[in-house]
């Protein structure tokens, strides 16, 4: 996991979040969108910092799994906060994806806890790691889609497959 640098995290960190749709002099809507932009930027910054922390973990050091789990717990908390955000009406359709992202991250973190807190055979560990990682990637995929749409873009390559 340390070696994996998820493209979604980088997209989040370097995305220039621009929300359009302020009509006329609607100050309330403009303030709502500005506040939302700020909260999304904070979420992206937080995820970027946590990802850096995870990638800097020395897996040869004693207790590295505790540090990893602490960072994964922080990710889970941030994803939950993001999912609980009230999206502006123009972006209500993205709230379901935020909820899914949070749910997948919750499953991933619970699976990583299970993996590191129990003694499994090597084969079972690989299976459990793959399951946790799959959920982790699904969570980030949904965040990538949300950010893509918030930036006013659409792309077939960010759409969720029917099999998920």
C-alpha positions as CSV (number, residue, x, y, z in Angstrom):
1,X,0.0,0.0,0.0
2,X,2.9,2.3,0.8
3,X,4.2,2.1,-2.8
4,X,0.8,3.0,-4.3
5,X,0.3,6.6,-4.9
6,X,-3.3,6.9,-5.9
7,X,-3.9,9.1,-8.9
8,X,-7.1,10.3,-7.3
9,X,-5.3,11.8,-4.4
10,X,-3.0,13.7,-6.7
11,X,-6.0,14.9,-8.7
12,X,-7.6,16.1,-5.5
13,X,-4.5,17.9,-4.4
14,X,-3.8,19.7,-7.6
15,X,-7.3,20.2,-8.9
16,X,-8.3,23.8,-9.3
17,X,-11.8,23.6,-8.0
18,X,-14.0,26.0,-9.9
19,X,-17.7,26.1,-9.3
20,X,-19.8,28.0,-11.8
21,X,-23.4,28.8,-11.7
22,X,-23.7,31.9,-9.7
23,X,-26.5,33.7,-11.4
24,X,-26.8,37.4,-11.3
25,X,-26.2,39.1,-7.9
26,X,-27.5,36.2,-5.8
27,X,-25.2,36.8,-2.8
28,X,-26.5,33.9,-0.8
29,X,-25.9,31.4,-3.6
30,X,-22.4,32.9,-4.1
31,X,-21.6,32.6,-0.4
32,X,-22.9,29.0,-0.3
33,X,-20.7,28.1,-3.2
34,X,-17.7,29.9,-1.8
35,X,-18.1,28.1,1.5
36,X,-18.6,24.8,-0.2
37,X,-15.4,25.4,-2.3
38,X,-13.5,26.1,0.9
39,X,-14.7,22.9,2.6
40,X,-13.9,20.8,-0.5
41,X,-10.4,22.3,-0.7
42,X,-9.9,21.6,3.0
43,X,-11.0,18.0,2.4
44,X,-8.6,17.7,-0.5
45,X,-5.7,19.2,1.4
46,X,-6.4,16.8,4.4
47,X,-6.5,13.7,2.1
48,X,-3.3,14.8,0.4
49,X,-1.5,15.2,3.8
50,X,-2.8,11.9,5.1
51,X,-1.7,10.1,1.8
52,X,1.8,11.6,2.2
53,X,1.9,10.4,5.7
54,X,1.0,6.9,4.6
55,X,3.5,6.9,1.8
56,X,6.3,8.0,4.2
57,X,5.7,5.2,6.6
58,X,8.8,3.0,7.0
59,X,7.4,-0.5,6.8
60,X,10.6,-1.8,8.3
61,X,10.1,0.1,11.5
62,X,8.5,-1.4,14.6
63,X,4.9,-0.5,15.1
64,X,4.5,0.8,11.5
65,X,1.0,-0.8,11.4
66,X,-0.2,1.3,14.3
67,X,0.9,4.5,12.4
68,X,-0.8,3.2,9.2
69,X,-4.0,2.4,11.1
70,X,-4.0,5.9,12.7
71,X,-3.7,7.4,9.2
72,X,-6.4,5.2,7.8
73,X,-8.7,6.1,10.7
74,X,-8.1,9.8,9.9
75,X,-9.0,9.1,6.2
76,X,-12.2,7.4,7.3
77,X,-13.1,10.4,9.5
78,X,-12.4,12.9,6.6
79,X,-14.5,10.8,4.2
80,X,-17.3,10.8,6.7
81,X,-17.2,14.5,7.2
82,X,-17.1,15.0,3.4
83,X,-20.2,12.7,3.0
84,X,-22.0,14.6,5.7
85,X,-21.5,17.9,3.9
86,X,-24.5,19.6,2.5
87,X,-23.8,20.0,-1.2
88,X,-25.2,23.2,-2.9
89,X,-28.4,22.5,-4.9
90,X,-26.5,22.6,-8.2
91,X,-24.5,19.6,-7.0
92,X,-27.1,17.6,-5.0
93,X,-26.7,14.7,-7.5
94,X,-23.1,14.2,-6.2
95,X,-24.1,13.6,-2.6
96,X,-24.9,9.9,-3.2
97,X,-21.3,9.4,-4.5
98,X,-19.9,11.1,-1.4
99,X,-21.9,8.7,0.7
100,X,-20.7,5.7,-1.3
101,X,-17.1,6.9,-1.0
102,X,-17.5,7.2,2.7
103,X,-19.1,3.7,3.0
104,X,-16.3,2.1,0.9
105,X,-13.6,3.9,3.0
106,X,-15.3,2.6,6.1
107,X,-15.3,-0.9,4.8
108,X,-11.6,-0.6,3.7
109,X,-10.5,0.7,7.1
110,X,-12.4,-1.9,9.0
111,X,-10.8,-4.5,6.8
112,X,-7.3,-3.2,7.3
113,X,-8.0,-3.2,11.1
114,X,-9.0,-6.8,10.8
115,X,-6.0,-7.6,8.7
116,X,-3.5,-6.1,11.1
117,X,-5.2,-7.1,14.4
118,X,-5.6,-10.8,13.7
119,X,-3.2,-13.6,12.8
120,X,-4.1,-15.0,9.4
121,X,-2.4,-17.4,7.1
122,X,-0.4,-15.7,4.3
123,X,-3.1,-16.7,1.8
124,X,-5.8,-15.2,4.0
125,X,-3.8,-12.1,4.5
126,X,-3.4,-11.6,0.8
127,X,-7.2,-12.1,0.3
128,X,-8.0,-9.7,3.1
129,X,-5.5,-7.1,1.8
130,X,-7.0,-7.3,-1.7
131,X,-10.5,-6.8,-0.3
132,X,-9.5,-3.9,1.8
133,X,-7.5,-2.3,-1.0
134,X,-10.4,-2.8,-3.5
135,X,-12.7,-0.9,-1.2
136,X,-10.1,1.8,-0.7
137,X,-9.7,2.3,-4.4
138,X,-13.5,2.4,-4.9
139,X,-13.7,5.2,-2.3
140,X,-11.1,7.2,-4.1
141,X,-12.7,6.6,-7.5
142,X,-15.9,8.2,-6.3
143,X,-14.0,11.2,-5.0
144,X,-12.3,11.5,-8.3
145,X,-15.6,11.5,-10.1
146,X,-17.0,14.1,-7.7
147,X,-14.0,16.4,-8.2
148,X,-14.2,15.9,-12.0
149,X,-17.9,17.0,-12.1
150,X,-17.3,19.8,-9.6
151,X,-14.7,21.1,-12.1
152,X,-17.3,21.2,-14.7
153,X,-15.9,18.2,-16.6
154,X,-17.4,14.9,-17.6
155,X,-15.5,12.0,-18.9
156,X,-16.4,8.4,-19.8
157,X,-13.3,7.1,-18.2
158,X,-14.4,8.3,-14.7
159,X,-17.7,6.6,-14.8
160,X,-18.4,3.8,-12.4
161,X,-18.7,0.3,-13.9
162,X,-22.0,-1.5,-13.5
163,X,-20.2,-4.4,-11.7
164,X,-19.3,-2.3,-8.7
